[in-house]
């Protein structure tokens, strides 16, 4: 039971950490402005963005720490820096006026005459990066990847769970963008604002937890 619980926590921690940073609902108005009102284009673009995000998240979790090791940066420092970035992102979300930006983006969102090939080309930039998976998301992914165990067998299991967690995150992004028009209409301005503020608070707590973990590990290192 303890092992199953640990596996579940390791899988769920990825979307719980990254989704508040990504906050796909905040990017939904821009996504709609890019995709227009054609349901087929919206579905195709949402699928491609989700695939792109999955690759970005997995690459950041699995390769990011090795890139940092190349520059001689220790894992506790990575966790502390990533935690500060996550907490700073949450603080900006808590003190920003995203509700006004959402209303303005929805107001100007109109069907576009952009060809589908051009919309697909934009699936990575700017929708995947930096709108959906920006620097804060990448930093948090690297911090999560730094928590992977070092033992080979446990490392393989950790990688599989991280990949699964990234897939859940990408699936959530796809569902939000795919149904972004309906979601924004049903939530309304007040519902969107409440959801974004709640997600920001949870994100701030996660950032503090990452900082605390890195600080505790840093104090245990030999001086």
Backbone bond lengths (Angstrom), bond angles and torsions (degrees), N, CA, C in turn:
res aa  C-N    CA-C-N  psi(-1)  N-CA   C-N-CA  omega(-1)  CA-C   N-CA-C  phi
1 X - - - 1.470 - - 1.529 110.81 -
2 X 1.363 116.28 -41.01 1.456 119.76 179.54 1.524 111.07 -64.60
3 X 1.342 116.50 -39.21 1.466 120.36 179.59 1.518 110.22 -65.44
4 X 1.347 116.62 -44.51 1.463 120.40 179.20 1.529 110.88 -62.11
5 X 1.324 116.17 -40.16 1.455 119.81 178.32 1.526 111.29 -64.78
6 X 1.331 116.67 -40.54 1.467 120.67 178.15 1.522 111.33 -63.48
7 X 1.333 116.89 -42.38 1.460 120.75 178.16 1.526 110.77 -63.31
8 X 1.322 116.26 -41.86 1.459 119.98 179.56 1.520 111.11 -64.38
9 X 1.320 116.55 -42.81 1.464 120.32 178.73 1.529 110.86 -64.08
10 X 1.340 116.36 -41.30 1.460 120.09 -179.47 1.524 111.48 -64.67
11 X 1.328 116.83 -31.89 1.463 120.42 179.41 1.520 111.40 -77.81
12 X 1.324 116.28 -43.11 1.466 121.06 -174.28 1.524 111.91 -75.40
13 X 1.341 117.76 -26.65 1.460 120.15 -176.45 1.525 111.40 -62.92
14 X 1.335 117.67 -28.27 1.468 120.16 -179.17 1.531 110.78 -66.51
15 X 1.338 119.48 -57.68 1.476 117.72 177.83 1.525 113.22 -64.72
16 X 1.346 118.37 -33.73 1.459 120.07 -179.94 1.527 111.44 -65.84
17 X 1.329 116.38 -31.89 1.465 120.04 178.96 1.522 111.97 -81.86
18 X 1.330 116.59 -41.73 1.464 120.18 -170.84 1.525 114.14 -86.40
19 X 1.325 117.46 -34.88 1.468 118.79 -175.79 1.526 113.21 -63.18
20 X 1.345 119.84 -39.84 1.468 117.31 175.31 1.522 113.01 -62.36
21 X 1.340 117.70 -32.95 1.466 120.27 176.84 1.512 110.27 -71.10
22 X 1.318 116.04 -46.76 1.465 120.86 -179.10 1.523 109.98 -64.27
23 X 1.353 115.49 -46.70 1.461 121.67 179.05 1.529 110.53 47.01
24 X 1.328 117.90 65.86 1.469 120.05 -173.44 1.520 114.07 -58.59
25 X 1.321 118.01 -26.29 1.467 119.08 178.12 1.527 111.89 -64.50
26 X 1.340 116.85 -32.24 1.462 119.03 178.70 1.525 111.35 -69.11
27 X 1.336 116.80 -26.32 1.464 120.22 177.15 1.512 113.51 -92.81
28 X 1.337 117.01 -6.51 1.457 120.43 -177.50 1.527 113.40 -60.11
29 X 1.343 119.91 -42.51 1.465 118.46 178.45 1.523 113.28 -61.13
30 X 1.338 117.08 -40.67 1.469 120.25 178.02 1.523 109.97 -67.23
31 X 1.330 116.29 -38.78 1.454 119.97 177.00 1.522 110.86 -59.40
32 X 1.325 116.97 -45.22 1.462 120.62 179.49 1.523 111.68 -65.47
33 X 1.333 116.13 -37.31 1.458 119.16 178.52 1.521 111.54 -64.48
34 X 1.332 116.75 -30.56 1.462 121.34 178.73 1.519 111.76 -80.58
35 X 1.334 116.48 -44.44 1.463 120.81 -175.18 1.509 112.99 -80.17
36 X 1.337 118.22 -24.17 1.453 119.99 -175.07 1.517 111.39 80.86
37 X 1.312 116.45 -154.86 1.458 121.28 -175.31 1.521 113.15 -113.00
38 X 1.312 117.59 7.55 1.463 121.01 178.84 1.530 108.66 -76.16
39 X 1.338 119.73 116.07 1.475 121.12 -177.81 1.521 113.39 -58.82
40 X 1.331 117.09 -35.87 1.467 119.60 -179.80 1.522 111.11 -67.21
41 X 1.323 116.82 -41.46 1.466 120.63 178.72 1.518 110.33 -66.88
42 X 1.335 116.86 -40.75 1.463 120.54 179.08 1.523 110.58 -60.97
43 X 1.325 117.00 -44.71 1.459 120.58 -178.98 1.525 111.15 -65.14
44 X 1.314 116.90 -44.41 1.462 120.77 -178.70 1.522 111.21 -65.47
45 X 1.322 116.41 -43.15 1.461 119.60 -179.20 1.522 111.34 -68.98
46 X 1.328 117.38 -40.00 1.464 120.60 178.52 1.522 110.95 -62.16
47 X 1.324 117.26 -40.36 1.469 120.65 179.40 1.527 110.54 -64.65
48 X 1.338 117.20 -43.92 1.455 120.16 -178.35 1.520 111.65 -67.54
49 X 1.328 117.37 -38.41 1.462 120.88 177.89 1.521 110.33 -63.94
50 X 1.340 117.06 -41.86 1.462 120.74 179.02 1.528 111.22 -62.28
51 X 1.325 117.22 -41.00 1.465 121.04 177.72 1.527 110.69 -63.83
52 X 1.326 115.68 -45.03 1.467 119.73 178.37 1.524 111.24 -59.74
53 X 1.337 116.24 -43.79 1.466 120.50 -179.43 1.521 111.22 -63.45
54 X 1.327 116.83 -38.51 1.467 119.73 178.90 1.524 110.89 -61.12
55 X 1.318 117.12 -44.14 1.461 120.49 179.48 1.530 111.04 -64.73
56 X 1.325 117.45 -41.50 1.469 120.71 179.76 1.523 110.97 -62.85
57 X 1.342 116.68 -44.38 1.457 120.66 -178.24 1.525 111.76 -66.67
58 X 1.322 116.99 -46.06 1.464 120.86 -178.69 1.526 110.40 -64.45
59 X 1.332 116.63 -44.41 1.467 119.51 179.38 1.522 111.04 -62.19
60 X 1.334 116.99 -39.98 1.462 119.93 179.97 1.519 111.58 -65.92
61 X 1.337 117.12 -41.04 1.468 120.27 -178.40 1.522 112.31 -71.05
62 X 1.326 117.60 -37.51 1.459 119.98 -172.25 1.526 113.65 -93.52
63 X 1.322 117.92 -28.11 1.460 120.88 -174.94 1.524 111.94 -110.27
64 X 1.327 116.30 -23.98 1.462 119.81 -173.84 1.514 113.97 -56.72
65 X 1.327 117.13 -43.29 1.469 119.57 -178.83 1.524 111.94 -64.78
66 X 1.342 117.74 -36.16 1.462 120.61 179.71 1.526 110.73 -68.62
67 X 1.320 116.36 -36.41 1.466 119.40 176.40 1.522 109.93 -63.98
68 X 1.332 116.38 -40.80 1.458 119.61 178.82 1.526 111.54 -68.31
69 X 1.331 116.83 -36.01 1.465 120.25 176.73 1.522 111.12 -61.05
70 X 1.332 115.10 -31.64 1.459 119.77 178.92 1.529 110.76 -60.85
71 X 1.338 115.58 -29.46 1.463 120.41 179.69 1.527 112.12 -98.18
72 X 1.340 116.86 7.40 1.453 120.93 175.89 1.515 115.05 74.22
73 X 1.316 117.43 30.16 1.463 121.75 179.14 1.519 108.39 -97.11
74 X 1.328 117.71 128.34 1.459 121.73 -176.89 1.528 110.56 -78.30
75 X 1.330 115.68 157.90 1.460 121.03 -178.59 1.529 112.76 -64.66
76 X 1.346 120.11 -41.95 1.472 117.39 176.63 1.518 113.55 -58.74
77 X 1.336 116.73 -37.06 1.461 119.93 177.39 1.518 110.12 -65.25
78 X 1.341 116.36 -38.31 1.468 120.38 177.53 1.520 110.11 -60.81
79 X 1.336 116.21 -43.96 1.461 120.01 -179.75 1.532 111.29 -64.53
80 X 1.323 116.24 -43.33 1.464 119.16 -179.40 1.531 110.42 -64.86
81 X 1.333 116.01 -46.96 1.468 118.80 -179.86 1.529 111.21 -63.70
82 X 1.335 116.07 -43.34 1.457 119.22 178.14 1.517 111.66 -63.70
83 X 1.338 116.41 -38.83 1.457 119.55 178.02 1.515 112.14 -63.81
84 X 1.346 116.77 -40.87 1.458 119.86 177.45 1.527 111.39 -62.84
85 X 1.328 116.76 -41.22 1.461 119.83 178.89 1.527 110.91 -64.64
86 X 1.339 116.04 -42.20 1.465 119.78 178.73 1.524 110.21 -63.15
87 X 1.345 116.79 -47.10 1.460 120.21 -179.86 1.526 111.27 -64.23
88 X 1.339 116.86 -38.80 1.468 119.77 179.12 1.521 110.70 -65.64
89 X 1.329 116.47 -40.20 1.458 119.87 177.06 1.522 110.73 -61.39
90 X 1.333 116.27 -43.88 1.467 120.17 178.83 1.522 110.91 -63.71
91 X 1.347 116.66 -40.17 1.465 119.75 -179.66 1.527 111.18 -63.15
92 X 1.342 116.12 -40.93 1.466 119.36 177.32 1.524 110.87 -64.62
93 X 1.327 116.60 -38.66 1.456 119.91 178.32 1.526 111.03 -64.82
94 X 1.337 116.80 -38.57 1.460 120.43 -179.31 1.524 112.36 -69.31
95 X 1.330 117.27 -27.22 1.456 120.79 -175.30 1.526 113.47 -110.24
96 X 1.332 116.63 8.74 1.454 119.93 -179.33 1.516 110.32 -93.86
97 X 1.311 115.37 176.44 1.463 122.26 178.16 1.523 108.57 -117.70
98 X 1.342 114.36 57.79 1.454 119.89 -177.86 1.522 111.92 -64.83
99 X 1.343 117.58 -25.58 1.461 119.04 -179.49 1.526 110.87 -63.37
100 X 1.361 117.12 -37.81 1.452 119.69 177.77 1.518 111.02 -66.74
101 X 1.358 115.48 -38.87 1.460 118.63 179.37 1.520 111.04 -66.16
102 X 1.337 116.51 -38.30 1.456 119.62 178.65 1.518 110.69 -62.95
103 X 1.334 116.84 -43.90 1.463 119.34 -178.65 1.516 111.02 -64.47
104 X 1.336 117.10 -40.82 1.452 120.04 -179.98 1.519 111.51 -66.18
105 X 1.345 116.81 -41.30 1.462 120.03 -179.46 1.519 111.05 -65.69
106 X 1.349 117.09 -39.67 1.457 119.57 178.98 1.513 110.97 -66.99
107 X 1.334 115.89 -35.61 1.453 119.43 -177.19 1.521 111.94 -66.56
108 X 1.341 117.13 -35.19 1.458 119.68 -177.75 1.514 112.17 -93.04
109 X 1.319 117.22 -5.65 1.461 119.99 -177.92 1.520 109.99 -71.36
110 X 1.314 116.71 117.18 1.455 122.83 -178.94 1.523 109.08 -135.86
111 X 1.341 117.43 158.90 1.456 119.22 176.57 1.522 110.50 -59.06
112 X 1.301 117.74 135.15 1.451 122.11 -178.81 1.519 110.35 -106.47
113 X 1.331 114.51 154.52 1.457 120.37 178.81 1.518 111.50 -94.83
114 X 1.318 116.99 14.12 1.456 122.09 -177.90 1.527 110.68 -65.52
115 X 1.337 118.46 132.56 1.479 120.18 178.56 1.522 110.85 -62.30
116 X 1.307 115.40 155.10 1.463 120.37 -178.91 1.517 111.63 -62.67
117 X 1.343 116.42 -35.61 1.465 118.94 179.42 1.525 111.22 -61.86
118 X 1.324 116.62 -37.54 1.461 119.95 178.66 1.522 111.20 -69.86
119 X 1.330 116.65 -37.83 1.464 120.01 179.02 1.522 110.18 -65.47
120 X 1.336 117.41 -41.35 1.464 120.60 178.18 1.519 110.43 -64.15
121 X 1.327 116.11 -36.85 1.466 119.14 178.54 1.520 110.99 -63.12
122 X 1.327 117.19 -32.80 1.459 121.45 179.93 1.523 113.01 -83.44
123 X 1.327 117.55 3.32 1.464 119.80 -176.97 1.529 111.48 -64.51
124 X 1.340 117.09 -30.00 1.469 118.50 177.92 1.512 111.11 -88.77
125 X 1.312 116.38 -53.30 1.466 120.25 178.78 1.516 109.67 -121.56
126 X 1.314 119.54 121.10 1.470 126.53 14.84 1.529 114.40 -104.14
127 X 1.356 118.99 4.13 1.460 118.52 -170.69 1.524 111.46 -73.93
128 X 1.351 117.29 -50.73 1.469 118.80 178.29 1.519 110.48 -68.14
129 X 1.308 116.33 -51.44 1.464 122.09 177.33 1.516 109.17 -132.21
130 X 1.319 119.36 125.64 1.483 126.92 9.84 1.522 114.12 -101.30
131 X 1.354 118.52 4.35 1.464 119.17 -173.45 1.520 112.41 -64.19
132 X 1.347 117.18 -47.41 1.466 120.21 -174.27 1.525 111.58 -95.28
133 X 1.294 117.51 -58.22 1.468 121.41 179.19 1.523 108.73 -109.01
134 X 1.313 115.48 84.53 1.449 121.21 -178.81 1.516 112.51 -89.31
135 X 1.330 117.59 -167.77 1.473 121.05 -179.04 1.527 113.35 -58.47
136 X 1.330 117.49 -38.80 1.459 119.58 179.13 1.513 112.48 -62.97
137 X 1.322 116.62 -40.49 1.467 120.88 178.36 1.522 110.80 -65.55
138 X 1.322 116.61 -42.92 1.463 120.33 -179.93 1.526 110.67 -64.86
139 X 1.342 117.00 -41.39 1.469 120.05 178.66 1.525 110.84 -63.17
140 X 1.329 116.67 -42.22 1.462 119.79 178.39 1.520 111.21 -65.92
141 X 1.325 117.73 -36.24 1.470 120.93 178.19 1.522 110.90 -65.40
142 X 1.330 116.65 -40.16 1.467 119.92 177.22 1.521 110.06 -63.52
143 X 1.338 116.24 -40.67 1.468 119.83 178.71 1.525 110.68 -63.25
144 X 1.326 117.57 -38.12 1.469 120.79 177.06 1.528 110.85 -67.51
145 X 1.331 116.28 -40.40 1.454 119.63 178.72 1.511 112.69 -64.83
146 X 1.337 115.83 -28.06 1.469 119.34 178.60 1.520 112.07 -68.57
147 X 1.326 117.85 -16.99 1.463 121.72 -179.75 1.524 112.75 -86.33
148 X 1.329 118.09 -4.42 1.462 120.01 179.71 1.526 110.01 -63.60
149 X 1.329 117.72 137.51 1.475 120.34 -178.78 1.523 111.53 -64.92
150 X 1.319 115.84 155.48 1.465 120.96 -176.79 1.523 113.03 -88.58
151 X 1.343 118.52 -24.28 1.459 120.67 179.14 1.528 110.40 -65.76
152 X 1.350 117.77 137.01 1.473 120.33 -173.20 1.523 114.06 -54.26
153 X 1.335 117.68 -49.65 1.460 120.06 -177.09 1.519 111.02 -63.77
154 X 1.325 116.10 -46.56 1.463 119.22 179.21 1.517 111.62 -67.92
155 X 1.331 116.71 -30.77 1.465 120.34 178.24 1.525 110.69 -64.30
156 X 1.326 116.73 -43.68 1.464 120.53 178.92 1.523 110.63 -61.16
157 X 1.335 115.66 -44.61 1.466 119.54 177.76 1.525 110.30 -62.41
158 X 1.334 116.73 -42.80 1.461 120.21 178.97 1.511 112.68 -62.27
159 X 1.342 116.43 -38.98 1.462 120.35 177.95 1.525 110.67 -64.12
160 X 1.319 116.69 -44.55 1.463 120.16 179.54 1.533 111.07 -61.48
161 X 1.333 116.04 -42.34 1.457 119.45 178.85 1.526 111.32 -67.19
162 X 1.336 116.78 -37.65 1.463 120.17 177.88 1.526 111.04 -65.80
163 X 1.339 116.22 -41.20 1.469 120.64 177.57 1.525 110.10 -63.51
164 X 1.331 116.01 -40.89 1.459 120.01 177.87 1.527 110.98 -64.94
165 X 1.330 116.48 -42.53 1.460 119.64 177.13 1.516 112.12 -62.35
166 X 1.345 116.72 -39.22 1.466 120.38 176.78 1.528 110.96 -65.50
167 X 1.338 116.69 -35.64 1.461 120.28 177.89 1.523 111.03 -65.75
168 X 1.343 116.72 -40.32 1.467 120.14 176.69 1.523 110.32 -63.08
169 X 1.323 116.07 -40.59 1.460 120.19 177.98 1.523 111.33 -63.58
170 X 1.338 116.37 -45.49 1.464 120.29 179.50 1.525 111.26 -64.61
171 X 1.335 116.86 -38.35 1.461 120.22 178.03 1.530 110.82 -63.34
172 X 1.322 116.44 -40.54 1.466 120.05 177.69 1.524 110.88 -63.05
173 X 1.337 116.16 -42.17 1.467 120.26 177.40 1.525 110.44 -60.25
174 X 1.324 115.82 -43.69 1.464 119.79 179.60 1.523 111.26 -61.05
175 X 1.336 116.60 -46.52 1.461 119.99 -177.09 1.531 111.49 -64.69
176 X 1.340 116.37 -39.83 1.464 119.47 179.66 1.514 111.00 -66.60
177 X 1.340 117.26 -47.13 1.458 119.69 179.94 1.532 111.58 -68.69
178 X 1.324 115.55 -37.13 1.477 119.21 -179.39 1.520 111.05 -62.04
179 X 1.337 116.20 -38.63 1.465 120.82 -177.91 1.526 110.96 -112.45
180 X 1.326 116.86 29.05 1.454 120.59 -175.07 1.525 112.56 -62.65
181 X 1.327 117.45 -39.25 1.468 119.65 -179.48 1.526 110.89 -61.83
182 X 1.329 116.59 -45.45 1.466 120.36 -179.67 1.519 111.43 -68.63
183 X 1.340 117.40 -40.99 1.463 120.85 -178.37 1.521 111.88 -63.10
184 X 1.316 116.65 -46.36 1.456 119.98 -179.24 1.521 111.57 -65.51
185 X 1.318 116.07 -35.56 1.463 119.37 179.50 1.521 111.20 -68.19
186 X 1.327 117.40 -40.05 1.466 120.80 -177.70 1.523 112.33 -76.81
187 X 1.321 117.11 -37.14 1.455 119.62 -179.65 1.520 111.89 -69.06
188 X 1.297 115.61 -41.32 1.452 118.95 -175.15 1.521 111.39 74.05
189 X 1.318 116.51 177.33 1.460 120.59 -177.29 1.528 111.87 -66.08
190 X 1.330 117.04 -44.32 1.469 120.62 -176.98 1.524 110.23 -66.75
191 X 1.333 117.84 -46.74 1.466 121.11 -179.27 1.514 112.05 -62.08
192 X 1.336 116.44 -40.60 1.464 119.86 177.86 1.520 111.14 -63.87
193 X 1.328 117.03 -41.48 1.463 120.92 -179.98 1.527 111.19 -64.29
194 X 1.338 117.28 -45.81 1.473 120.89 -179.55 1.520 110.64 -61.46
195 X 1.328 116.93 -44.21 1.459 120.73 -178.71 1.524 111.13 -63.81
196 X 1.334 116.93 -41.15 1.457 120.30 -179.31 1.523 111.40 -67.69
197 X 1.335 118.02 -37.59 1.461 120.61 179.45 1.531 111.18 -69.93
198 X 1.317 117.32 -39.70 1.466 120.64 177.92 1.526 110.64 -64.08
199 X 1.328 116.16 -43.74 1.463 119.87 177.69 1.513 111.03 -62.72
200 X 1.342 117.69 -36.17 1.465 121.09 179.23 1.521 111.19 -65.62
201 X 1.329 117.50 -40.00 1.461 120.26 179.82 1.532 111.12 -65.91
202 X 1.340 116.29 -44.02 1.467 119.56 177.62 1.525 110.18 -61.06
203 X 1.311 115.84 -41.02 1.459 120.81 179.08 1.525 111.22 -62.63
204 X 1.330 117.59 -40.10 1.464 121.09 179.11 1.526 110.75 -62.06
205 X 1.345 116.34 -42.16 1.465 120.14 177.65 1.522 111.49 -63.06
206 X 1.332 116.99 -39.67 1.464 120.91 178.36 1.523 110.47 -64.16
207 X 1.331 116.76 -40.65 1.458 120.27 178.54 1.517 112.11 -62.26
208 X 1.331 117.68 -42.54 1.461 121.46 177.57 1.529 110.65 -63.10
209 X 1.337 116.48 -39.30 1.465 120.38 178.80 1.530 110.91 -63.31
210 X 1.330 117.41 -41.30 1.467 120.95 178.63 1.532 110.07 -64.36
211 X 1.333 116.67 -42.48 1.471 120.34 178.67 1.529 110.67 -61.81
212 X 1.331 116.67 -44.26 1.461 120.71 -178.95 1.521 111.47 -62.92
213 X 1.324 116.41 -41.40 1.465 119.91 178.83 1.518 110.89 -62.99
214 X 1.325 117.26 -45.52 1.459 120.75 179.09 1.514 112.42 -63.95
215 X 1.343 116.78 -39.34 1.465 120.56 179.63 1.523 110.99 -66.25
216 X 1.335 117.01 -41.15 1.460 120.51 178.92 1.524 110.89 -63.17
217 X 1.320 117.49 -41.15 1.463 120.60 179.62 1.524 110.59 -70.08
218 X 1.340 117.01 -35.58 1.452 119.75 -179.53 1.522 111.44 -65.61
219 X 1.327 116.65 -36.61 1.466 120.73 179.64 1.534 112.46 -70.28
220 X 1.348 116.44 -20.10 1.447 120.11 -179.83 1.520 112.59 -86.83
221 X 1.339 117.75 -12.76 1.454 120.15 -179.21 1.523 110.38 -73.54
222 X 1.349 117.31 145.90 1.471 120.09 176.33 1.516 111.87 -66.47
223 X 1.303 116.24 140.90 1.460 121.11 -178.42 1.529 111.17 -95.49
